[in-house]
């Protein structure tokens, strides 16, 4: 897991890991840098904005007793 690393740090870490493990990148991933991160050759990219920046939706359900 490479968390909150810039592109140069990701590249250095990938050289050290040398394909000996799956590598996941997370933290600071957004629409502006995801392609550059993918181009480094990492195996997995996690995007937290999918959960922590999503708008809420009211899915309430009212249940009434039938008599």
N, CA, C and O atoms as a Maestro MAE file, in Angstrom:
{
 s_m_m2io_version
 :::
 2.0.0
}

f_m_ct {
 s_m_title
 :::
 protein
 m_atom[268] {
  # First column is atom index #
  i_m_mmod_type
  r_m_x_coord
  r_m_y_coord
  r_m_z_coord
  i_m_residue_number
  s_m_chain_name
  s_m_pdb_residue_name
  s_m_pdb_atom_name
  i_m_atomic_number
  :::
  1 25 0.847 -1.168 0.000 1 A "UNK " " N  " 7
  2 3 0.000 0.000 0.000 1 A "UNK " " CA " 6
  3 2 0.896 1.234 0.000 1 A "UNK " " C  " 6
  4 15 1.678 1.450 0.925 1 A "UNK " " O  " 8
  5 25 0.772 2.013 -1.017 2 A "UNK " " N  " 7
  6 3 1.491 3.281 -1.109 2 A "UNK " " CA " 6
  7 2 0.453 4.375 -0.893 2 A "UNK " " C  " 6
  8 15 -0.403 4.598 -1.749 2 A "UNK " " O  " 8
  9 25 0.525 5.047 0.229 3 A "UNK " " N  " 7
  10 3 -0.509 6.002 0.609 3 A "UNK " " CA " 6
  11 2 0.034 7.423 0.612 3 A "UNK " " C  " 6
  12 15 1.072 7.714 1.207 3 A "UNK " " O  " 8
  13 25 -0.691 8.290 -0.063 4 A "UNK " " N  " 7
  14 3 -0.358 9.723 -0.106 4 A "UNK " " CA " 6
  15 2 1.054 9.989 -0.608 4 A "UNK " " C  " 6
  16 15 1.762 10.830 -0.054 4 A "UNK " " O  " 8
  17 25 1.462 9.288 -1.637 5 A "UNK " " N  " 7
  18 3 2.789 9.503 -2.237 5 A "UNK " " CA " 6
  19 2 2.648 10.251 -3.556 5 A "UNK " " C  " 6
  20 15 1.675 10.072 -4.288 5 A "UNK " " O  " 8
  21 25 3.643 11.097 -3.846 6 A "UNK " " N  " 7
  22 3 3.642 11.739 -5.156 6 A "UNK " " CA " 6
  23 2 4.181 10.755 -6.197 6 A "UNK " " C  " 6
  24 15 4.649 9.669 -5.857 6 A "UNK " " O  " 8
  25 25 4.109 11.145 -7.447 7 A "UNK " " N  " 7
  26 3 4.471 10.246 -8.549 7 A "UNK " " CA " 6
  27 2 5.914 9.758 -8.444 7 A "UNK " " C  " 6
  28 15 6.184 8.581 -8.680 7 A "UNK " " O  " 8
  29 25 6.823 10.628 -8.102 8 A "UNK " " N  " 7
  30 3 8.232 10.217 -7.997 8 A "UNK " " CA " 6
  31 2 8.443 9.194 -6.885 8 A "UNK " " C  " 6
  32 15 9.210 8.246 -7.050 8 A "UNK " " O  " 8
  33 25 7.772 9.382 -5.768 9 A "UNK " " N  " 7
  34 3 7.888 8.416 -4.667 9 A "UNK " " CA " 6
  35 2 7.283 7.069 -5.064 9 A "UNK " " C  " 6
  36 15 7.814 6.016 -4.712 9 A "UNK " " O  " 8
  37 25 6.170 7.109 -5.797 10 A "UNK " " N  " 7
  38 3 5.546 5.866 -6.267 10 A "UNK " " CA " 6
  39 2 6.515 5.117 -7.179 10 A "UNK " " C  " 6
  40 15 6.682 3.904 -7.052 10 A "UNK " " O  " 8
  41 25 7.144 5.836 -8.089 11 A "UNK " " N  " 7
  42 3 8.098 5.199 -9.012 11 A "UNK " " CA " 6
  43 2 9.276 4.578 -8.258 11 A "UNK " " C  " 6
  44 15 9.702 3.469 -8.579 11 A "UNK " " O  " 8
  45 25 9.796 5.283 -7.267 12 A "UNK " " N  " 7
  46 3 10.911 4.744 -6.475 12 A "UNK " " CA " 6
  47 2 10.478 3.504 -5.696 12 A "UNK " " C  " 6
  48 15 11.212 2.518 -5.625 12 A "UNK " " O  " 8
  49 25 9.280 3.562 -5.113 13 A "UNK " " N  " 7
  50 3 8.775 2.414 -4.361 13 A "UNK " " CA " 6
  51 2 8.595 1.212 -5.279 13 A "UNK " " C  " 6
  52 15 8.914 0.089 -4.891 13 A "UNK " " O  " 8
  53 25 8.093 1.428 -6.484 14 A "UNK " " N  " 7
  54 3 7.909 0.330 -7.437 14 A "UNK " " CA " 6
  55 2 9.243 -0.308 -7.810 14 A "UNK " " C  " 6
  56 15 9.321 -1.523 -7.993 14 A "UNK " " O  " 8
  57 25 10.282 0.497 -7.923 15 A "UNK " " N  " 7
  58 3 11.608 -0.062 -8.205 15 A "UNK " " CA " 6
  59 2 12.081 -0.941 -7.050 15 A "UNK " " C  " 6
  60 15 12.646 -2.011 -7.273 15 A "UNK " " O  " 8
  61 25 11.852 -0.492 -5.823 16 A "UNK " " N  " 7
  62 3 12.257 -1.275 -4.653 16 A "UNK " " CA " 6
  63 2 11.454 -2.571 -4.525 16 A "UNK " " C  " 6
  64 15 12.001 -3.613 -4.167 16 A "UNK " " O  " 8
  65 25 10.172 -2.499 -4.816 17 A "UNK " " N  " 7
  66 3 9.295 -3.673 -4.708 17 A "UNK " " CA " 6
  67 2 9.593 -4.674 -5.817 17 A "UNK " " C  " 6
  68 15 9.516 -5.885 -5.609 17 A "UNK " " O  " 8
  69 25 9.937 -4.156 -7.005 18 A "UNK " " N  " 7
  70 3 10.405 -4.966 -8.123 18 A "UNK " " CA " 6
  71 2 9.489 -6.161 -8.442 18 A "UNK " " C  " 6
  72 15 9.962 -7.285 -8.609 18 A "UNK " " O  " 8
  73 25 8.181 -5.906 -8.524 19 A "UNK " " N  " 7
  74 3 7.189 -6.929 -8.914 19 A "UNK " " CA " 6
  75 2 7.098 -8.099 -7.932 19 A "UNK " " C  " 6
  76 15 6.622 -9.171 -8.308 19 A "UNK " " O  " 8
  77 25 7.536 -7.925 -6.699 20 A "UNK " " N  " 7
  78 3 7.484 -9.007 -5.711 20 A "UNK " " CA " 6
  79 2 6.177 -9.009 -4.928 20 A "UNK " " C  " 6
  80 15 5.937 -9.911 -4.125 20 A "UNK " " O  " 8
  81 25 5.328 -8.004 -5.155 21 A "UNK " " N  " 7
  82 3 4.049 -7.905 -4.467 21 A "UNK " " CA " 6
  83 2 3.099 -7.055 -5.301 21 A "UNK " " C  " 6
  84 15 3.528 -6.243 -6.120 21 A "UNK " " O  " 8
  85 25 1.802 -7.254 -5.081 22 A "UNK " " N  " 7
  86 3 0.822 -6.349 -5.681 22 A "UNK " " CA " 6
  87 2 0.962 -4.996 -5.012 22 A "UNK " " C  " 6
  88 15 1.186 -4.911 -3.805 22 A "UNK " " O  " 8
  89 25 0.829 -3.947 -5.791 23 A "UNK " " N  " 7
  90 3 0.996 -2.603 -5.249 23 A "UNK " " CA " 6
  91 2 -0.298 -1.813 -5.441 23 A "UNK " " C  " 6
  92 15 -0.823 -1.695 -6.548 23 A "UNK " " O  " 8
  93 25 -0.790 -1.278 -4.329 24 A "UNK " " N  " 7
  94 3 -1.994 -0.446 -4.348 24 A "UNK " " CA " 6
  95 2 -1.615 0.978 -3.964 24 A "UNK " " C  " 6
  96 15 -0.831 1.197 -3.040 24 A "UNK " " O  " 8
  97 25 -2.176 1.937 -4.680 25 A "UNK " " N  " 7
  98 3 -1.968 3.354 -4.377 25 A "UNK " " CA " 6
  99 2 -3.292 3.932 -3.897 25 A "UNK " " C  " 6
  100 15 -4.345 3.664 -4.475 25 A "UNK " " O  " 8
  101 25 -3.227 4.725 -2.836 26 A "UNK " " N  " 7
  102 3 -4.415 5.420 -2.355 26 A "UNK " " CA " 6
  103 2 -3.991 6.753 -1.758 26 A "UNK " " C  " 6
  104 15 -2.804 7.012 -1.558 26 A "UNK " " O  " 8
  105 25 -4.960 7.575 -1.483 27 A "UNK " " N  " 7
  106 3 -4.681 8.867 -0.864 27 A "UNK " " CA " 6
  107 2 -4.290 9.907 -1.884 27 A "UNK " " C  " 6
  108 15 -3.256 9.784 -2.540 27 A "UNK " " O  " 8
  109 25 -5.089 10.905 -2.017 28 A "UNK " " N  " 7
  110 3 -4.800 11.989 -2.952 28 A "UNK " " CA " 6
  111 2 -5.091 11.657 -4.406 28 A "UNK " " C  " 6
  112 15 -4.719 12.415 -5.302 28 A "UNK " " O  " 8
  113 25 -5.749 10.541 -4.648 29 A "UNK " " N  " 7
  114 3 -6.083 10.154 -6.019 29 A "UNK " " CA " 6
  115 2 -7.327 10.924 -6.445 29 A "UNK " " C  " 6
  116 15 -8.330 10.948 -5.732 29 A "UNK " " O  " 8
  117 25 -7.250 11.551 -7.617 30 A "UNK " " N  " 7
  118 3 -8.402 12.288 -8.138 30 A "UNK " " CA " 6
  119 2 -8.403 12.244 -9.656 30 A "UNK " " C  " 6
  120 15 -7.508 11.664 -10.271 30 A "UNK " " O  " 8
  121 25 -9.391 12.847 -10.244 31 A "UNK " " N  " 7
  122 3 -9.570 12.819 -11.703 31 A "UNK " " CA " 6
  123 2 -8.379 13.456 -12.432 31 A "UNK " " C  " 6
  124 15 -8.108 13.126 -13.587 31 A "UNK " " O  " 8
  125 25 -7.677 14.361 -11.761 32 A "UNK " " N  " 7
  126 3 -6.565 15.065 -12.395 32 A "UNK " " CA " 6
  127 2 -5.269 14.271 -12.416 32 A "UNK " " C  " 6
  128 15 -4.396 14.551 -13.237 32 A "UNK " " O  " 8
  129 25 -5.118 13.278 -11.525 33 A "UNK " " N  " 7
  130 3 -3.841 12.562 -11.470 33 A "UNK " " CA " 6
  131 2 -3.959 11.044 -11.635 33 A "UNK " " C  " 6
  132 15 -2.942 10.351 -11.626 33 A "UNK " " O  " 8
  133 25 -5.166 10.518 -11.785 34 A "UNK " " N  " 7
  134 3 -5.336 9.071 -11.831 34 A "UNK " " CA " 6
  135 2 -4.646 8.447 -13.055 34 A "UNK " " C  " 6
  136 15 -4.094 7.351 -12.954 34 A "UNK " " O  " 8
  137 25 -4.670 9.118 -14.186 35 A "UNK " " N  " 7
  138 3 -4.012 8.575 -15.388 35 A "UNK " " CA " 6
  139 2 -2.501 8.510 -15.190 35 A "UNK " " C  " 6
  140 15 -1.865 7.532 -15.583 35 A "UNK " " O  " 8
  141 25 -1.933 9.533 -14.590 36 A "UNK " " N  " 7
  142 3 -0.486 9.541 -14.342 36 A "UNK " " CA " 6
  143 2 -0.097 8.446 -13.343 36 A "UNK " " C  " 6
  144 15 0.948 7.811 -13.480 36 A "UNK " " O  " 8
  145 25 -0.940 8.238 -12.353 37 A "UNK " " N  " 7
  146 3 -0.684 7.163 -11.391 37 A "UNK " " CA " 6
  147 2 -0.769 5.813 -12.089 37 A "UNK " " C  " 6
  148 15 0.085 4.952 -11.880 37 A "UNK " " O  " 8
  149 25 -1.788 5.623 -12.911 38 A "UNK " " N  " 7
  150 3 -1.944 4.360 -13.647 38 A "UNK " " CA " 6
  151 2 -0.742 4.100 -14.548 38 A "UNK " " C  " 6
  152 15 -0.315 2.954 -14.693 38 A "UNK " " O  " 8
  153 25 -0.200 5.134 -15.145 39 A "UNK " " N  " 7
  154 3 0.960 4.988 -16.037 39 A "UNK " " CA " 6
  155 2 2.215 4.513 -15.317 39 A "UNK " " C  " 6
  156 15 3.159 4.067 -15.968 39 A "UNK " " O  " 8
  157 25 2.250 4.598 -13.988 40 A "UNK " " N  " 7
  158 3 3.427 4.124 -13.255 40 A "UNK " " CA " 6
  159 2 3.508 2.606 -13.247 40 A "UNK " " C  " 6
  160 15 4.582 2.040 -13.044 40 A "UNK " " O  " 8
  161 25 2.373 1.944 -13.467 41 A "UNK " " N  " 7
  162 3 2.362 0.488 -13.479 41 A "UNK " " CA " 6
  163 2 1.875 -0.154 -12.194 41 A "UNK " " C  " 6
  164 15 2.039 -1.360 -12.011 41 A "UNK " " O  " 8
  165 25 1.275 0.627 -11.292 42 A "UNK " " N  " 7
  166 3 0.739 0.043 -10.064 42 A "UNK " " CA " 6
  167 2 -0.382 -0.933 -10.418 42 A "UNK " " C  " 6
  168 15 -0.968 -0.851 -11.497 42 A "UNK " " O  " 8
  169 25 -0.670 -1.841 -9.517 43 A "UNK " " N  " 7
  170 3 -1.681 -2.865 -9.778 43 A "UNK " " CA " 6
  171 2 -3.095 -2.412 -9.439 43 A "UNK " " C  " 6
  172 15 -4.049 -2.763 -10.133 43 A "UNK " " O  " 8
  173 25 -3.227 -1.631 -8.370 44 A "UNK " " N  " 7
  174 3 -4.544 -1.237 -7.867 44 A "UNK " " CA " 6
  175 2 -4.508 0.242 -7.496 44 A "UNK " " C  " 6
  176 15 -3.530 0.721 -6.922 44 A "UNK " " O  " 8
  177 25 -5.569 0.955 -7.825 45 A "UNK " " N  " 7
  178 3 -5.706 2.353 -7.423 45 A "UNK " " CA " 6
  179 2 -7.019 2.487 -6.663 45 A "UNK " " C  " 6
  180 15 -8.081 2.152 -7.189 45 A "UNK " " O  " 8
  181 25 -6.950 2.974 -5.432 46 A "UNK " " N  " 7
  182 3 -8.147 3.198 -4.622 46 A "UNK " " CA " 6
  183 2 -8.487 4.680 -4.643 46 A "UNK " " C  " 6
  184 15 -7.621 5.540 -4.484 46 A "UNK " " O  " 8
  185 25 -9.771 4.956 -4.844 47 A "UNK " " N  " 7
  186 3 -10.238 6.341 -4.895 47 A "UNK " " CA " 6
  187 2 -11.248 6.548 -3.777 47 A "UNK " " C  " 6
  188 15 -12.407 6.153 -3.903 47 A "UNK " " O  " 8
  189 25 -10.819 7.161 -2.692 48 A "UNK " " N  " 7
  190 3 -11.690 7.387 -1.546 48 A "UNK " " CA " 6
  191 2 -12.813 8.362 -1.824 48 A "UNK " " C  " 6
  192 15 -13.839 8.323 -1.144 48 A "UNK " " O  " 8
  193 25 -12.649 9.235 -2.803 49 A "UNK " " N  " 7
  194 3 -13.680 10.221 -3.115 49 A "UNK " " CA " 6
  195 2 -15.001 9.556 -3.499 49 A "UNK " " C  " 6
  196 15 -16.065 10.168 -3.401 49 A "UNK " " O  " 8
  197 25 -14.924 8.296 -3.939 50 A "UNK " " N  " 7
  198 3 -16.152 7.582 -4.282 50 A "UNK " " CA " 6
  199 2 -17.059 7.423 -3.075 50 A "UNK " " C  " 6
  200 15 -18.278 7.336 -3.223 50 A "UNK " " O  " 8
  201 25 -16.479 7.384 -1.882 51 A "UNK " " N  " 7
  202 3 -17.292 7.219 -0.679 51 A "UNK " " CA " 6
  203 2 -17.348 8.480 0.171 51 A "UNK " " C  " 6
  204 15 -18.431 8.868 0.607 51 A "UNK " " O  " 8
  205 25 -16.215 9.132 0.421 52 A "UNK " " N  " 7
  206 3 -16.247 10.269 1.339 52 A "UNK " " CA " 6
  207 2 -16.696 11.568 0.700 52 A "UNK " " C  " 6
  208 15 -16.965 12.530 1.419 52 A "UNK " " O  " 8
  209 25 -16.787 11.639 -0.611 53 A "UNK " " N  " 7
  210 3 -17.225 12.874 -1.266 53 A "UNK " " CA " 6
  211 2 -18.560 12.716 -1.989 53 A "UNK " " C  " 6
  212 15 -19.019 13.640 -2.660 53 A "UNK " " O  " 8
  213 25 -19.171 11.565 -1.855 54 A "UNK " " N  " 7
  214 3 -20.452 11.333 -2.521 54 A "UNK " " CA " 6
  215 2 -21.563 12.091 -1.807 54 A "UNK " " C  " 6
  216 15 -21.567 12.207 -0.581 54 A "UNK " " O  " 8
  217 25 -22.510 12.608 -2.596 55 A "UNK " " N  " 7
  218 3 -23.660 13.288 -2.005 55 A "UNK " " CA " 6
  219 2 -24.606 12.252 -1.413 55 A "UNK " " C  " 6
  220 15 -24.732 11.141 -1.928 55 A "UNK " " O  " 8
  221 25 -25.258 12.626 -0.340 56 A "UNK " " N  " 7
  222 3 -26.201 11.699 0.291 56 A "UNK " " CA " 6
  223 2 -27.545 11.741 -0.438 56 A "UNK " " C  " 6
  224 15 -27.906 12.737 -1.065 56 A "UNK " " O  " 8
  225 25 -28.262 10.639 -0.336 57 A "UNK " " N  " 7
  226 3 -29.584 10.516 -0.939 57 A "UNK " " CA " 6
  227 2 -30.523 9.988 0.137 57 A "UNK " " C  " 6
  228 15 -30.173 9.058 0.864 57 A "UNK " " O  " 8
  229 25 -31.698 10.567 0.241 58 A "UNK " " N  " 7
  230 3 -32.680 10.113 1.222 58 A "UNK " " CA " 6
  231 2 -33.371 8.868 0.682 58 A "UNK " " C  " 6
  232 15 -34.140 8.934 -0.276 58 A "UNK " " O  " 8
  233 25 -33.086 7.737 1.312 59 A "UNK " " N  " 7
  234 3 -33.698 6.472 0.921 59 A "UNK " " CA " 6
  235 2 -34.639 5.967 2.020 59 A "UNK " " C  " 6
  236 15 -34.825 4.761 2.182 59 A "UNK " " O  " 8
  237 25 -35.218 6.887 2.760 60 A "UNK " " N  " 7
  238 3 -36.079 6.473 3.863 60 A "UNK " " CA " 6
  239 2 -37.314 5.742 3.337 60 A "UNK " " C  " 6
  240 15 -37.795 5.998 2.233 60 A "UNK " " O  " 8
  241 25 -37.808 4.823 4.167 61 A "UNK " " N  " 7
  242 3 -38.981 4.060 3.800 61 A "UNK " " CA " 6
  243 2 -39.946 4.102 4.980 61 A "UNK " " C  " 6
  244 15 -39.575 3.808 6.117 61 A "UNK " " O  " 8
  245 25 -41.171 4.469 4.694 62 A "UNK " " N  " 7
  246 3 -42.170 4.519 5.756 62 A "UNK " " CA " 6
  247 2 -43.024 3.256 5.660 62 A "UNK " " C  " 6
  248 15 -43.580 2.942 4.608 62 A "UNK " " O  " 8
  249 25 -43.113 2.553 6.765 63 A "UNK " " N  " 7
  250 3 -43.882 1.320 6.805 63 A "UNK " " CA " 6
  251 2 -45.085 1.543 7.737 63 A "UNK " " C  " 6
  252 15 -44.933 1.967 8.883 63 A "UNK " " O  " 8
  253 25 -46.261 1.251 7.221 64 A "UNK " " N  " 7
  254 3 -47.470 1.403 8.014 64 A "UNK " " CA " 6
  255 2 -48.060 0.033 8.280 64 A "UNK " " C  " 6
  256 15 -48.058 -0.845 7.417 64 A "UNK " " O  " 8
  257 25 -48.554 -0.127 9.469 65 A "UNK " " N  " 7
  258 3 -49.188 -1.395 9.829 65 A "UNK " " CA " 6
  259 2 -50.518 -1.526 9.116 65 A "UNK " " C  " 6
  260 15 -51.267 -0.556 9.003 65 A "UNK " " O  " 8
  261 25 -50.811 -2.712 8.639 66 A "UNK " " N  " 7
  262 3 -52.075 -3.003 7.973 66 A "UNK " " CA " 6
  263 2 -52.972 -3.694 8.977 66 A "UNK " " C  " 6
  264 15 -52.592 -4.707 9.566 66 A "UNK " " O  " 8
  265 25 -54.167 -3.148 9.175 67 A "UNK " " N  " 7
  266 3 -55.089 -3.767 10.137 67 A "UNK " " CA " 6
  267 2 -56.287 -4.357 9.465 67 A "UNK " " C  " 6
  268 15 -57.157 -4.915 10.134 67 A "UNK " " O  " 8
  :::
 }
 m_bond[267] {
  # First column is bond index #
  i_m_from
  i_m_to
  i_m_order
  :::
  1 1 2 1
  2 2 3 1
  3 3 4 2
  4 3 5 1
  5 5 6 1
  6 6 7 1
  7 7 8 2
  8 7 9 1
  9 9 10 1
  10 10 11 1
  11 11 12 2
  12 11 13 1
  13 13 14 1
  14 14 15 1
  15 15 16 2
  16 15 17 1
  17 17 18 1
  18 18 19 1
  19 19 20 2
  20 19 21 1
  21 21 22 1
  22 22 23 1
  23 23 24 2
  24 23 25 1
  25 25 26 1
  26 26 27 1
  27 27 28 2
  28 27 29 1
  29 29 30 1
  30 30 31 1
  31 31 32 2
  32 31 33 1
  33 33 34 1
  34 34 35 1
  35 35 36 2
  36 35 37 1
  37 37 38 1
  38 38 39 1
  39 39 40 2
  40 39 41 1
  41 41 42 1
  42 42 43 1
  43 43 44 2
  44 43 45 1
  45 45 46 1
  46 46 47 1
  47 47 48 2
  48 47 49 1
  49 49 50 1
  50 50 51 1
  51 51 52 2
  52 51 53 1
  53 53 54 1
  54 54 55 1
  55 55 56 2
  56 55 57 1
  57 57 58 1
  58 58 59 1
  59 59 60 2
  60 59 61 1
  61 61 62 1
  62 62 63 1
  63 63 64 2
  64 63 65 1
  65 65 66 1
  66 66 67 1
  67 67 68 2
  68 67 69 1
  69 69 70 1
  70 70 71 1
  71 71 72 2
  72 71 73 1
  73 73 74 1
  74 74 75 1
  75 75 76 2
  76 75 77 1
  77 77 78 1
  78 78 79 1
  79 79 80 2
  80 79 81 1
  81 81 82 1
  82 82 83 1
  83 83 84 2
  84 83 85 1
  85 85 86 1
  86 86 87 1
  87 87 88 2
  88 87 89 1
  89 89 90 1
  90 90 91 1
  91 91 92 2
  92 91 93 1
  93 93 94 1
  94 94 95 1
  95 95 96 2
  96 95 97 1
  97 97 98 1
  98 98 99 1
  99 99 100 2
  100 99 101 1
  101 101 102 1
  102 102 103 1
  103 103 104 2
  104 103 105 1
  105 105 106 1
  106 106 107 1
  107 107 108 2
  108 107 109 1
  109 109 110 1
  110 110 111 1
  111 111 112 2
  112 111 113 1
  113 113 114 1
  114 114 115 1
  115 115 116 2
  116 115 117 1
  117 117 118 1
  118 118 119 1
  119 119 120 2
  120 119 121 1
  121 121 122 1
  122 122 123 1
  123 123 124 2
  124 123 125 1
  125 125 126 1
  126 126 127 1
  127 127 128 2
  128 127 129 1
  129 129 130 1
  130 130 131 1
  131 131 132 2
  132 131 133 1
  133 133 134 1
  134 134 135 1
  135 135 136 2
  136 135 137 1
  137 137 138 1
  138 138 139 1
  139 139 140 2
  140 139 141 1
  141 141 142 1
  142 142 143 1
  143 143 144 2
  144 143 145 1
  145 145 146 1
  146 146 147 1
  147 147 148 2
  148 147 149 1
  149 149 150 1
  150 150 151 1
  151 151 152 2
  152 151 153 1
  153 153 154 1
  154 154 155 1
  155 155 156 2
  156 155 157 1
  157 157 158 1
  158 158 159 1
  159 159 160 2
  160 159 161 1
  161 161 162 1
  162 162 163 1
  163 163 164 2
  164 163 165 1
  165 165 166 1
  166 166 167 1
  167 167 168 2
  168 167 169 1
  169 169 170 1
  170 170 171 1
  171 171 172 2
  172 171 173 1
  173 173 174 1
  174 174 175 1
  175 175 176 2
  176 175 177 1
  177 177 178 1
  178 178 179 1
  179 179 180 2
  180 179 181 1
  181 181 182 1
  182 182 183 1
  183 183 184 2
  184 183 185 1
  185 185 186 1
  186 186 187 1
  187 187 188 2
  188 187 189 1
  189 189 190 1
  190 190 191 1
  191 191 192 2
  192 191 193 1
  193 193 194 1
  194 194 195 1
  195 195 196 2
  196 195 197 1
  197 197 198 1
  198 198 199 1
  199 199 200 2
  200 199 201 1
  201 201 202 1
  202 202 203 1
  203 203 204 2
  204 203 205 1
  205 205 206 1
  206 206 207 1
  207 207 208 2
  208 207 209 1
  209 209 210 1
  210 210 211 1
  211 211 212 2
  212 211 213 1
  213 213 214 1
  214 214 215 1
  215 215 216 2
  216 215 217 1
  217 217 218 1
  218 218 219 1
  219 219 220 2
  220 219 221 1
  221 221 222 1
  222 222 223 1
  223 223 224 2
  224 223 225 1
  225 225 226 1
  226 226 227 1
  227 227 228 2
  228 227 229 1
  229 229 230 1
  230 230 231 1
  231 231 232 2
  232 231 233 1
  233 233 234 1
  234 234 235 1
  235 235 236 2
  236 235 237 1
  237 237 238 1
  238 238 239 1
  239 239 240 2
  240 239 241 1
  241 241 242 1
  242 242 243 1
  243 243 244 2
  244 243 245 1
  245 245 246 1
  246 246 247 1
  247 247 248 2
  248 247 249 1
  249 249 250 1
  250 250 251 1
  251 251 252 2
  252 251 253 1
  253 253 254 1
  254 254 255 1
  255 255 256 2
  256 255 257 1
  257 257 258 1
  258 258 259 1
  259 259 260 2
  260 259 261 1
  261 261 262 1
  262 262 263 1
  263 263 264 2
  264 263 265 1
  265 265 266 1
  266 266 267 1
  267 267 268 2
  :::
 }
}
